[in-house]
């Protein structure tokens, strides 16, 4: 499942790396076709590529990290489910309106833990993106998620949610079927569940669309993911009246994993392979699985009443301010 960096479509800021890789490929081809010993030059160039790669990825801006989490090759919920679970049985429908495929979920097994796993799902191509609505869920998606969470509560199964959405779908149909109410009910009900809940932001964590499955005892975030009340483009359109200011908005919003950890809004940053999860999907999945198992082992020992009380106190503590 690992993808060599040279096979991944490069982002704008990664072009210095790809240019060096092209030179390396030309040098290797020239050496082979002309029977010339170019090993010394190749070794020097490989060292330069490694140094350049580390330098670029060590100084990523928030906007560059957002570009990484939006990379079309980045692993999505179903990719992670395939890698980290030994068994997954998907459940469909909200039993009220229909089956929203922007949110998927069902029974799963991770090592010795049986659980319910729920997550946003984006598409790989135009056809699938239309089916998945680009990971932007309708009300029935959140009501399906709540149905599964209530099943988990009934059968005493922990819940793992994987968040990856620009936001809930804001269309007329969603408004007619009460998207805000669906999200609000999910937030309310997740505070009452007696089972451990782990939420992981694996990509985009946009506003209420993320919070609809994001109330948890532990909130984790992948290294390059973001969690925000609004997208950088949306913020730029409001404050600067121009979406071109999205990079500046990403900076001031403080939505990167590092900032969120410093603010106490997430509990752990899950490391990604150099350059992002799409460069080594198997390693990214292994890191995710390790983090989930670590917190499951801790949370399953806590009595349900203590879980609920601690979860409530956690969110009541958000929004700190300092008087000057």
C-alpha positions as CSV (number, residue, x, y, z in Angstrom):
1,X,0.0,0.0,0.0
2,X,3.1,2.3,0.3
3,X,3.4,4.8,-2.6
4,X,6.8,6.1,-3.6
5,X,7.0,9.8,-3.4
6,X,7.9,10.1,-7.2
7,X,4.6,8.4,-8.0
8,X,2.4,10.9,-6.1
9,X,1.2,14.0,-7.8
10,X,3.3,16.8,-6.4
11,X,1.9,19.9,-4.7
12,X,3.2,23.4,-5.7
13,X,5.6,23.7,-2.8
14,X,7.0,20.2,-3.5
15,X,8.3,21.1,-7.0
16,X,11.9,21.5,-5.9
17,X,11.9,17.9,-4.8
18,X,10.3,16.6,-8.0
19,X,12.7,18.6,-10.1
20,X,15.6,17.0,-8.3
21,X,14.0,13.5,-8.7
22,X,13.7,14.1,-12.5
23,X,17.4,15.0,-12.6
24,X,18.2,11.8,-10.7
25,X,16.1,9.7,-13.0
26,X,17.8,11.2,-16.1
27,X,21.2,10.6,-14.5
28,X,20.3,6.9,-13.8
29,X,19.0,6.4,-17.3
30,X,22.1,8.1,-18.9
31,X,24.5,5.9,-16.8
32,X,22.7,2.7,-17.7
33,X,22.3,3.4,-21.4
34,X,25.9,4.5,-21.9
35,X,27.6,2.1,-19.4
36,X,28.9,5.0,-17.4
37,X,29.6,4.8,-13.6
38,X,27.5,7.5,-12.1
39,X,27.1,6.0,-8.6
40,X,29.0,8.8,-6.9
41,X,26.8,11.5,-8.6
42,X,23.7,9.5,-7.9
43,X,24.5,9.1,-4.2
44,X,25.2,12.9,-3.9
45,X,21.9,13.7,-5.6
46,X,20.0,11.3,-3.4
47,X,21.4,12.9,-0.3
48,X,20.4,16.3,-1.6
49,X,16.9,15.1,-2.3
50,X,16.6,13.7,1.2
51,X,17.9,17.0,2.7
52,X,15.6,19.1,0.6
53,X,12.6,16.9,1.5
54,X,13.3,17.2,5.2
55,X,13.8,20.9,5.0
56,X,10.5,21.6,3.1
57,X,8.4,19.3,5.3
58,X,10.0,20.7,8.5
59,X,8.8,24.2,7.8
60,X,5.3,23.7,6.4
61,X,2.8,26.6,6.7
62,X,-0.8,25.9,7.9
63,X,-1.9,26.5,4.3
64,X,0.6,24.0,2.9
65,X,-0.7,21.4,5.5
66,X,-4.2,22.0,4.2
67,X,-3.1,21.3,0.7
68,X,-1.6,18.1,2.0
69,X,-4.9,16.9,3.6
70,X,-6.8,17.8,0.4
71,X,-4.4,15.8,-1.8
72,X,-6.6,13.4,-3.9
73,X,-4.3,10.4,-3.0
74,X,-4.7,10.9,0.7
75,X,-6.3,7.9,2.5
76,X,-9.9,8.3,3.4
77,X,-12.1,6.5,6.0
78,X,-12.6,3.3,4.1
79,X,-8.9,3.1,3.3
80,X,-8.1,3.2,7.0
81,X,-10.9,0.8,7.9
82,X,-9.5,-1.7,5.4
83,X,-6.0,-1.4,6.9
84,X,-6.7,-1.2,10.7
85,X,-9.7,-3.6,11.1
86,X,-9.8,-7.4,10.8
87,X,-13.6,-7.3,10.3
88,X,-16.0,-4.6,9.2
89,X,-19.7,-4.9,8.5
90,X,-21.3,-1.8,7.1
91,X,-24.8,-0.7,8.2
92,X,-26.9,1.6,6.1
93,X,-29.7,4.1,6.4
94,X,-31.1,6.3,9.1
95,X,-34.5,4.5,9.2
96,X,-36.2,7.9,8.5
97,X,-35.3,9.2,5.1
98,X,-32.5,7.4,3.3
99,X,-28.8,6.3,3.2
100,X,-26.3,9.1,3.0
101,X,-23.1,7.8,1.6
102,X,-21.0,10.8,2.8
103,X,-21.0,9.1,6.2
104,X,-20.3,5.4,6.5
105,X,-20.2,3.1,9.6
106,X,-20.8,-0.3,11.1
107,X,-19.5,-3.0,13.3
108,X,-15.7,-3.5,13.3
109,X,-12.9,-5.4,15.1
110,X,-9.5,-3.8,15.8
111,X,-7.3,-6.5,17.4
112,X,-9.3,-7.7,20.4
113,X,-11.7,-4.7,20.5
114,X,-15.2,-5.0,19.0
115,X,-16.6,-1.6,18.3
116,X,-18.6,0.7,16.1
117,X,-16.6,2.8,13.6
118,X,-18.1,5.8,11.8
119,X,-16.5,8.3,9.4
120,X,-16.9,10.8,6.6
121,X,-16.1,9.4,3.2
122,X,-15.0,11.3,0.1
123,X,-14.7,10.0,-3.4
124,X,-11.7,9.3,-5.6
125,X,-13.2,10.4,-8.9
126,X,-16.1,12.6,-10.1
127,X,-18.7,9.8,-10.1
128,X,-17.8,8.7,-6.6
129,X,-17.6,12.3,-5.3
130,X,-21.1,12.9,-6.5
131,X,-22.3,9.7,-4.7
132,X,-20.4,10.7,-1.6
133,X,-21.2,14.4,-2.0
134,X,-17.5,15.2,-1.5
135,X,-17.7,14.1,2.1
136,X,-20.4,16.7,3.0
137,X,-23.1,14.9,4.8
138,X,-26.9,15.5,4.7
139,X,-29.1,15.3,7.8
140,X,-29.7,11.6,7.2
141,X,-26.0,11.0,7.4
142,X,-25.9,12.3,10.9
143,X,-29.0,10.5,11.9
144,X,-27.5,7.3,10.6
145,X,-24.4,8.0,12.7
146,X,-26.6,8.5,15.7
147,X,-28.5,5.3,15.1
148,X,-25.2,3.4,15.0
149,X,-24.0,5.2,18.2
150,X,-27.1,4.2,20.0
151,X,-26.5,0.6,18.9
152,X,-23.0,0.9,20.3
153,X,-24.4,2.1,23.6
154,X,-27.0,-0.7,23.7
155,X,-24.4,-3.4,23.1
156,X,-21.7,-1.8,25.2
157,X,-19.3,-1.3,22.3
158,X,-16.8,1.6,22.1
159,X,-17.1,4.1,19.3
160,X,-14.4,5.4,17.0
161,X,-15.2,8.2,14.6
162,X,-13.0,9.4,11.7
163,X,-13.6,13.0,10.7
164,X,-12.8,14.2,7.2
165,X,-15.2,16.8,5.9
166,X,-15.1,20.4,4.7
167,X,-18.5,20.8,6.5
168,X,-22.1,19.6,6.5
169,X,-24.0,20.0,3.2
170,X,-25.6,23.5,3.1
171,X,-28.1,22.9,0.3
172,X,-31.8,23.5,0.2
173,X,-32.7,19.8,0.7
174,X,-30.5,19.6,3.7
175,X,-32.0,22.7,5.2
176,X,-35.5,21.4,4.5
177,X,-34.7,18.2,6.4
178,X,-33.1,20.2,9.3
179,X,-29.4,19.7,9.1
180,X,-28.7,22.0,12.0
181,X,-31.2,20.1,14.2
182,X,-29.6,16.7,13.2
183,X,-26.1,17.9,14.2
184,X,-27.4,19.5,17.4
185,X,-29.1,16.3,18.4
186,X,-26.0,14.3,17.8
187,X,-23.9,16.7,19.9
188,X,-26.4,16.4,22.7
189,X,-26.8,12.7,22.6
190,X,-23.1,11.9,22.4
191,X,-22.7,13.5,25.8
192,X,-25.1,10.8,27.2
193,X,-23.5,7.7,25.7
194,X,-22.1,5.3,28.3
195,X,-19.4,3.9,26.1
196,X,-15.9,5.2,25.3
197,X,-15.8,7.5,22.3
198,X,-12.6,8.3,20.3
199,X,-12.8,10.9,17.5
200,X,-9.9,11.2,15.1
201,X,-9.5,14.1,12.6
202,X,-7.9,12.3,9.7
203,X,-8.2,15.1,7.1
204,X,-10.5,18.1,7.1
205,X,-12.4,18.9,10.2
206,X,-14.9,21.5,9.1
207,X,-17.3,23.2,11.5
208,X,-20.5,21.5,12.6
209,X,-20.0,18.9,10.0
210,X,-17.1,17.6,12.1
211,X,-18.8,18.2,15.4
212,X,-21.7,16.0,14.4
213,X,-19.6,13.0,15.1
214,X,-16.9,14.7,17.1
215,X,-17.9,14.8,20.7
216,X,-15.6,12.3,22.4
217,X,-13.6,11.3,25.4
218,X,-10.4,11.5,23.4
219,X,-9.9,13.7,20.3
220,X,-6.9,12.8,18.2
221,X,-5.7,14.5,15.0
222,X,-3.4,13.4,12.2
223,X,-0.2,15.6,11.9
224,X,-1.3,17.5,8.8
225,X,-5.0,17.6,9.5
226,X,-7.0,20.7,10.5
227,X,-10.0,21.3,12.8
228,X,-11.8,24.6,12.4
229,X,-15.1,26.5,12.8
230,X,-14.8,27.6,9.2
231,X,-12.7,26.8,6.1
232,X,-9.8,29.2,5.3
233,X,-11.6,30.1,2.1
234,X,-14.8,30.9,3.9
235,X,-13.0,33.0,6.5
236,X,-11.1,34.9,3.8
237,X,-14.4,35.6,1.9
238,X,-15.9,37.1,5.1
239,X,-13.0,39.0,6.5
240,X,-11.0,40.0,3.4
241,X,-13.9,39.8,0.9
242,X,-11.6,37.7,-1.3
243,X,-10.9,33.9,-1.1
244,X,-7.4,34.5,-2.4
245,X,-6.5,35.4,1.2
246,X,-7.1,31.8,2.3
247,X,-3.4,31.2,3.2
248,X,-3.5,34.2,5.6
249,X,-6.8,33.0,7.0
250,X,-5.3,29.6,7.7
251,X,-2.5,31.2,9.6
252,X,-4.6,33.4,11.9
253,X,-7.3,30.8,12.5
254,X,-4.8,28.6,14.4
255,X,-6.3,25.4,13.0
256,X,-3.2,23.2,12.6
257,X,-2.6,20.1,14.8
258,X,0.2,21.9,16.7
259,X,-1.9,24.9,17.6
260,X,-4.9,22.7,18.6
261,X,-2.7,20.6,20.9
262,X,-1.3,23.8,22.6
263,X,-4.9,25.1,23.1
264,X,-5.9,21.7,24.7
265,X,-8.5,21.1,22.0
266,X,-7.0,17.7,21.0
267,X,-5.3,15.1,23.1
268,X,-2.7,13.7,20.7
269,X,-1.1,14.4,17.4
270,X,-0.7,11.2,15.3
271,X,2.5,11.4,13.2
272,X,2.3,11.0,9.5
273,X,5.0,9.7,7.1
274,X,7.3,12.4,5.7
275,X,5.3,14.5,3.2
276,X,1.9,13.3,4.4
277,X,-0.2,10.1,4.8
278,X,-0.5,9.7,1.0
279,X,3.2,9.0,0.7
280,X,3.0,5.9,2.8
281,X,-0.6,4.9,3.5
282,X,0.3,1.7,5.3
283,X,2.5,3.5,7.8
284,X,-0.1,6.2,8.3
285,X,-2.7,3.5,9.1
286,X,-0.3,1.7,11.5
287,X,0.2,5.0,13.4
288,X,-3.6,5.6,13.5
289,X,-4.2,2.0,14.8
290,X,-1.6,2.3,17.4
291,X,-3.1,5.6,18.8
292,X,-6.6,4.2,18.8
293,X,-5.7,1.0,20.6
294,X,-3.7,3.0,23.2
295,X,-6.7,5.1,24.1
296,X,-9.2,2.2,23.9
297,X,-7.1,0.3,26.5
298,X,-7.2,3.3,28.8
299,X,-10.9,4.3,28.4
300,X,-12.5,0.8,28.7
301,X,-11.3,0.7,32.3
302,X,-13.2,3.9,33.3
303,X,-16.7,3.4,34.8
304,X,-19.5,4.8,32.5
305,X,-20.6,7.5,35.0
306,X,-17.1,8.8,35.2
307,X,-16.8,8.8,31.4
308,X,-19.9,10.8,31.0
309,X,-19.0,13.4,33.7
310,X,-15.4,13.8,32.4
311,X,-16.7,14.2,28.8
312,X,-19.1,16.9,30.0
313,X,-16.4,18.8,32.0
314,X,-14.0,18.6,29.0
315,X,-16.3,20.5,26.7
316,X,-17.4,22.9,29.4
317,X,-13.8,23.9,29.8
318,X,-13.5,25.0,26.1
319,X,-13.4,28.7,25.3
320,X,-11.0,30.0,27.9
321,X,-10.2,33.7,27.9
322,X,-7.9,36.1,29.9
323,X,-9.0,39.5,31.2
324,X,-6.5,42.3,30.6
